[in-house]
């Protein structure tokens, strides 16, 4: 009878898009099933899509440039920057994080235009923050627009898997409708474009960056645990890079939006990228309920008056 009940429960969970298994490692219910947006676009090699940002010999291309190891050691971190600048689109990287003691280490996949607009730059951040012994990596998402760096819009999440064992996808959608952060294709955060957020919404072309660096001053418990280089080198491996959207030509100061992607999907104006599906929304509700442990919109000790978009929710 108990076995029959288990099978019935499993069937019901599948109907609602949720696996009956429990994920190993972190004790969370298994992640919901959602549309795999990362399957819709082709992968760029590092040789053709990126150039060195910093770090020199700490950047090691592997598998003919389809993957790259980025290294942090006592001499330097390392990073890559996209050859193109983008104005809206879908951006994704498969990342395998360093294992062991990684306090103070920051692995980041993000967009920025600080090189073009140093005083009013835009930024969309996925930052993975290292941990002291026996603690998990933390996912931090953030956004700046028009130089609004004085107001951090951070949200922090635990992960439902061990990010050091294999590659996992970290992605975001950025268009005129919303910004969506995704982990293994599950939305974890959505920033809707509306009047409350419009003045600080990223609105200028940006480059894509992949980096590893020393964030000792703030990354782990506000700087309590700095990088300990006796555990170096710290190696983050990036691959399956996807960058699909409108590109910006700085010389012509023009934007080109090609619809010639592998799947002919349009991450800028396509219907499935303009609004979350019900399945995706359920996945996001699961992630935020189970895994989010900090949101700036709930930090009344930090903000005497909450940013206007918090009240608009």
C-alpha positions, 0 to 999 in steps of 0.5 A: 500500500505504501509503495502504491501511495509513493507511485501515486504521489510521484505521478502527481508531482510529474504532472505538476512539473516537479520531480519526486526525487530529493536532490543529493547534497543540500537536502532541498526538494529536487528542482522543477522541470522547466524549458531548457533555454540553453538548448536553443542557442549555439555555443561560442568558443573562447577563441572566437567570442572572447579576448583577454581581460586580465590575468595572462597566463592564468587563462588556460583554454581547453578542448580547442577553446570550447572551454577555459580555466580561469585561475586565481593565485597569489599573483593574480586573478583572471578574466575574459571579455566578449569581443562584441558589445550587446544591447539586449539578448540571452547570455549563458555560461556553464561553470564548474567552481573550485572545490575545497576552502574558497572563502573570499573567492569570487567567480563572476559572469556579468555584463558591464559598460564601465569602459564606455560610461565610467560615470553612469555605467550599467551592470548585470551581475551573477556572482558566485561567492566562495565559502569557508570550510563546510559551507556552500557557495552562494549565488548573488545577483545584482543590477545597476543602471545609469551609475546607480552604484550607491544602491545595491540591488542584491539578492542571495541564494543557496544552490540545490546542488554541489557546484564543484562536481560538474558544470551548471548553467548560469544565465540571464535574459535582458530585454526591454520587458525584464531581466531574468536570472536563471540557474540550470534554466530555472528562473530565480529572479525577475526584474520587470521593467516599469516606471518604478525601476526605469531610471536605473534599468540597464539601458546601454550596450554592454560587454560580457565578462567571465572572471575569478578574483579576490573579494576578501574585503566583502565576499564571505560574511562581509569580509570575515573570511579572506582568501587563504592562498595556501589552498591556491590555485583556485580554478573556475572552468567556463564553457558552453558560452551563449551570447545571442541578441543585438550587437553594438558597433561603437564606431558606427554607434549602431545596433544590429539585431540578427535573427539568424541564431541556430534556433531562430529564437529571438531573445530580444522580442520573442514571446517566450523571452518577453514573459515567463511561462507558468512553468517558469513562474512556478520554478521561480517561486520554488527557488525563491521560497526554498533558496533565497536568504537575502533580498535588498527589498526586505532589508529595512535596517539598510534602507530607511526608505526602500527603493521604489521598485520594492514598493511596486511589487 
